[in-house]
């Protein structure tokens, strides 16, 4: 939706579009599981400090959406707003194709 708003306003440039606030991947997954009613008990928190990923990853990768917010004159949605939208989409997919519910 926000991409179309930027397009409709004929904005040019490179913009970060995401949530207004931040959450780690773990926090995002935990919140999404809670909203969707999924079991999150088997998920273990990990740290990049102890990871052997190649190439190494930076510890903080949040995007700064202040430029697009300024240009559009409105805030980006929150992480929780995004999770609610995603949960609604997941529920619609499960309703359309019940085999998703078994995953």
C-alpha positions as CSV (number, residue, x, y, z in Angstrom):
1,X,0.0,0.0,0.0
2,X,2.7,2.5,1.0
3,X,4.7,1.6,-2.2
4,X,1.7,2.6,-4.3
5,X,1.3,5.8,-2.2
6,X,4.9,6.7,-3.0
7,X,4.4,5.8,-6.6
8,X,1.2,7.9,-6.8
9,X,3.1,10.9,-5.3
10,X,5.8,10.4,-8.0
11,X,8.6,10.1,-5.4
12,X,12.0,9.4,-6.8
13,X,14.9,7.9,-5.0
14,X,15.7,5.0,-2.7
15,X,13.6,4.8,0.4
16,X,13.5,2.3,3.3
17,X,10.0,1.1,3.8
18,X,9.3,-1.1,6.8
19,X,7.9,-0.6,10.3
20,X,8.2,2.6,12.2
21,X,9.7,0.8,15.2
22,X,12.0,-2.3,15.3
23,X,12.0,-5.9,16.5
24,X,14.6,-8.6,16.3
25,X,13.8,-11.6,14.2
26,X,13.2,-13.5,17.3
27,X,10.8,-10.9,18.7
28,X,9.0,-10.7,15.4
29,X,8.6,-14.4,15.2
30,X,7.4,-14.6,18.9
31,X,4.8,-11.9,18.3
32,X,3.6,-13.4,15.1
33,X,3.3,-16.9,16.7
34,X,1.3,-15.3,19.6
35,X,-1.1,-13.5,17.3
36,X,-1.6,-16.6,15.1
37,X,-1.9,-19.0,18.0
38,X,1.2,-20.9,16.9
39,X,3.4,-22.9,19.3
40,X,6.7,-21.0,19.8
41,X,8.1,-23.1,22.6
42,X,10.6,-25.0,20.4
43,X,12.2,-21.8,19.0
44,X,15.5,-21.0,20.6
45,X,17.0,-17.5,20.9
46,X,20.4,-17.2,19.2
47,X,23.0,-14.6,18.9
48,X,25.1,-13.4,16.0
49,X,28.0,-13.1,18.4
50,X,28.2,-16.9,18.6
51,X,27.1,-17.5,15.0
52,X,29.5,-18.9,12.4
53,X,27.5,-17.4,9.5
54,X,29.6,-16.6,6.4
55,X,29.8,-13.8,5.7
56,X,29.4,-12.4,9.2
57,X,26.3,-10.3,9.8
58,X,26.1,-6.9,11.5
59,X,24.5,-6.9,14.9
60,X,21.9,-4.2,14.1
61,X,20.2,-4.0,10.7
62,X,17.1,-1.9,11.3
63,X,16.2,0.4,8.4
64,X,15.6,4.1,8.8
65,X,12.3,5.1,7.3
66,X,12.4,8.7,8.3
67,X,12.9,10.0,4.7
68,X,9.8,8.2,3.3
69,X,7.8,9.3,6.4
70,X,8.8,12.9,5.8
71,X,8.1,12.8,2.1
72,X,4.7,11.2,2.6
73,X,3.8,13.2,5.7
74,X,2.8,10.1,7.7
75,X,4.4,7.4,9.8
76,X,5.1,3.9,8.6
77,X,3.1,1.2,10.3
78,X,4.3,-0.3,13.6
79,X,5.8,-3.8,13.9
80,X,2.6,-4.9,15.6
81,X,0.4,-3.5,12.8
82,X,2.6,-5.4,10.3
83,X,2.2,-8.6,12.3
84,X,-1.6,-8.2,12.5
85,X,-1.7,-7.8,8.7
86,X,0.6,-10.8,8.1
87,X,-1.5,-12.9,10.6
88,X,-4.7,-12.0,8.7
89,X,-3.0,-13.1,5.4
90,X,-1.9,-16.3,7.0
91,X,-5.4,-17.0,8.3
92,X,-6.9,-16.4,4.8
93,X,-4.4,-18.8,3.2
94,X,-5.2,-21.5,5.8
95,X,-8.9,-21.0,5.2
96,X,-8.4,-21.3,1.4
97,X,-6.0,-24.2,1.6
98,X,-6.5,-26.2,4.8
99,X,-3.3,-28.2,4.2
100,X,-1.4,-25.1,5.3
101,X,-2.8,-25.6,8.8
102,X,-0.7,-28.8,9.2
103,X,2.6,-27.0,8.8
